[in-house]
Amino acid sequence: MLFNVIKLKILTLSQGLFGNRTAETLAKKGPSNWKVKLAHVPQVDFEQALDEPETVHIEGLENCDLVLSLCENPSAMLLLPTIAKRANASSVIVAIDRPMWSPGLGLEAQVKEELRREGIACVFARPFCTLEPIGDPYIDEFAKFFGKPELEIEIRDNVVVSATVKRSAPCGSTYYVAEKIVGIETKELIVKAGLLLNYYPCLASMDQDPILGDTPLHIAGLITKKAVYQALKRALQRRKKT
């Protein structure tokens, strides 16, 4: 990559498999000068999270540039202003791969406004692999490497001979897809890419998200197929030039 990579301290908030796997991907596949730490957020009831967020103990909390919320309990989102202030964070990314993770648009807006008043940037990614730069230095630095997938492929005799990940879905599925599409004929490539996302497996929900008007899993599949399609299109254009 040709990016000037800045040092980034990321605090990932997890409550289970989704958060743990994503944090592991960031640590393994992210730039070497990123520092990725995992903090466990306990299950908390709504009233405590809303009225007394400062009483909730977060194991592993430490100072960071970016808080990455990968929590699966909707009440946990209400803790973000308190967590971000405790961690001296400048920015927050909230991953919502399942509709049930959100306490609702009204409370999302409240959380975002509380963060804004503290000078902390915040973005909600529905699902996480839709993340793109928003003009904030720390969120944009993260989105250079993780978010909306981007690949480059090379083809020979209508078969994929190599695939390189330029930007991965945060769960790491793009690396899996890139590995498995090598050897596939171009006429089958797009359909196979969508299937490979499920084989990974993608942890996005198959439940309808009323905000998206679709299921997060379907959107994740479309994004992956589009990334592969665009990579194939560029590869074919390069072949024409030669």
Order of alpha helices (4+ residues) and beta strands (2+ residues): beta-alpha-beta-alpha-beta-alpha-beta-alpha-beta-alpha-beta-beta-alpha-alpha-alpha
